[in-house]
């Protein structure tokens, strides 16, 4: 069974500083996808960044980058130059990779990390 | 273009009442997923549709939960004889095909009294 672990219930960062949110995963699949979503207090899940298991380069999207260490099974999110609007819950998620199986595509989420950005 | 929409945004139900939650996916998205998110937890998978076919319903917690997508677009999640433990946020997500990024709606917050 797939599992996602986010060990930081809460993180604090000063505005304009960088912050790393940890995510480790466990899977027996060779092909899988890793996602990070942001959930502000309004409740909507906002897609931030994606990393495929075969991607050789770490994914980047603007101020977001994913530090992918396959051997360690970690996929940490790095947010550079934090802004007050970054305060939210952040979820790491993994997509099952067995193409063609009925469960292919569904996401397994971690418990989330609450990020608070201080001015 | 429009994102995923869900209605109602909030629903209060008395225990034993039936409820229906609606999801309008992004136009052209073949795949549609339902998730349940308990307070303070990550979302958990409920069911998956590819067009009108329900290919995976392994996450539905009981036979009181039923989902449909009859024309391959709008989907409805129905909960019969609601119980207090059904109180949660129900999230709908769609993707062009199932291996692509899922985009989520705002969710329906269900409170069962």
Interface residues (C-beta under 8 A of the other chain):
Chain A: X4 X33 X35 X37 X42 X43 X44 X45 X46 X47 X50 X91 X93 X95 X99 X102 X103 X104 X105 X106 X107 X108 X109 X110 X111 X112
Chain B: X31 X33 X35 X40 X41 X42 X43 X44 X45 X48 X55 X56 X58 X59 X89 X91 X93 X95 X98 X99 X101 X102 X103 X104 X105 X106 X107 X109
